[in-house]
């Protein structure tokens, strides 16, 4: 999915590329890092990041995805969903059948 998002023109940095992988960092630290870089966080960890959003909605945005084996289709949904949308302080939920902006 990362490759497809990049091909669609999105600036994507993975946790591995950020140097934060395999450090057992709490989710709040990952969100703080993304926020400090003014980056929207994309995750499959819906439960924890939705709770973090409720606790502290001051972030650059969170995209939570349901696992979908069609990574290209999922990247296309994300691309369409974020087009012309301000995500700061908001959550975008990507489902197999569509998306919802909270």
C-alpha positions as CSV (number, residue, x, y, z in Angstrom):
1,X,0.0,0.0,0.0
2,X,2.9,2.4,0.8
3,X,4.2,2.0,-2.7
4,X,0.8,2.8,-4.3
5,X,0.2,5.8,-2.0
6,X,3.6,7.2,-3.1
7,X,2.8,6.6,-6.7
8,X,-0.4,8.6,-6.2
9,X,1.7,11.5,-4.9
10,X,1.5,11.1,-1.2
11,X,4.6,11.7,1.0
12,X,4.7,8.5,3.1
13,X,7.2,7.5,5.8
14,X,6.9,4.2,7.5
15,X,7.8,3.6,11.1
16,X,10.8,1.6,9.9
17,X,12.0,4.5,7.8
18,X,11.6,6.9,10.7
19,X,13.9,4.8,12.8
20,X,11.2,4.1,15.4
21,X,10.6,0.4,14.5
22,X,11.3,-2.4,16.9
23,X,11.6,-0.1,19.9
24,X,8.3,-1.1,21.6
25,X,7.2,2.5,21.7
26,X,3.8,3.3,23.2
27,X,1.2,4.3,20.6
28,X,1.0,7.8,22.1
29,X,4.7,8.3,21.3
30,X,4.2,7.2,17.7
31,X,1.3,9.7,17.4
32,X,3.3,12.5,19.0
33,X,6.1,11.9,16.5
34,X,3.7,12.0,13.6
35,X,2.2,15.2,15.0
36,X,5.6,16.8,15.5
37,X,6.4,16.1,11.9
38,X,2.9,17.4,10.8
39,X,2.1,14.0,9.3
40,X,-1.1,12.1,9.3
41,X,-0.8,8.7,11.0
42,X,-2.1,5.7,9.1
43,X,-2.7,2.5,11.1
44,X,-4.6,-0.8,11.3
45,X,-4.6,-0.4,15.1
46,X,-8.1,1.1,15.2
47,X,-8.9,0.5,18.9
48,X,-5.8,2.2,20.4
49,X,-5.6,5.1,18.0
50,X,-9.3,5.9,18.2
51,X,-9.0,6.0,22.0
52,X,-5.9,8.3,21.7
53,X,-7.9,10.6,19.4
54,X,-10.7,10.7,22.0
55,X,-8.2,11.5,24.8
56,X,-6.3,14.1,22.8
57,X,-7.7,15.2,19.5
58,X,-4.7,17.6,18.9
59,X,-2.9,15.8,16.1
60,X,-2.3,16.1,12.3
61,X,-4.9,13.5,11.6
62,X,-5.3,9.7,12.0
63,X,-6.4,7.3,9.3
64,X,-7.5,4.0,10.7
65,X,-8.0,1.1,8.2
66,X,-9.7,-2.3,8.3
67,X,-7.4,-4.9,6.9
68,X,-8.0,-5.4,3.2
69,X,-6.0,-7.8,1.1
70,X,-6.6,-5.5,-1.9
71,X,-3.8,-3.0,-1.0
72,X,-4.1,-1.2,-4.3
73,X,-7.9,-0.7,-3.8
74,X,-7.3,0.4,-0.2
75,X,-4.7,2.9,-1.3
76,X,-7.1,4.3,-3.9
77,X,-9.8,4.7,-1.2
78,X,-7.4,6.6,1.0
79,X,-6.3,8.8,-1.9
80,X,-9.9,9.7,-2.8
81,X,-10.9,10.2,0.9
82,X,-8.1,12.6,1.7
83,X,-8.5,14.7,-1.5
84,X,-9.4,18.2,-0.5
85,X,-10.0,17.3,3.1
86,X,-8.4,18.9,6.2
87,X,-7.5,16.0,8.5
88,X,-6.0,17.9,11.4
89,X,-7.6,16.8,14.6
90,X,-9.9,14.3,12.8
91,X,-10.1,10.6,12.1
92,X,-10.7,9.0,8.8
93,X,-12.0,5.5,8.9
94,X,-11.2,3.3,5.8
95,X,-13.4,0.2,5.4
96,X,-13.4,-2.4,2.6
97,X,-16.7,-0.9,1.4
98,X,-15.8,2.8,1.7
99,X,-14.8,5.4,4.2
100,X,-16.1,7.8,6.9
101,X,-14.6,11.0,8.2
102,X,-15.2,11.7,11.9
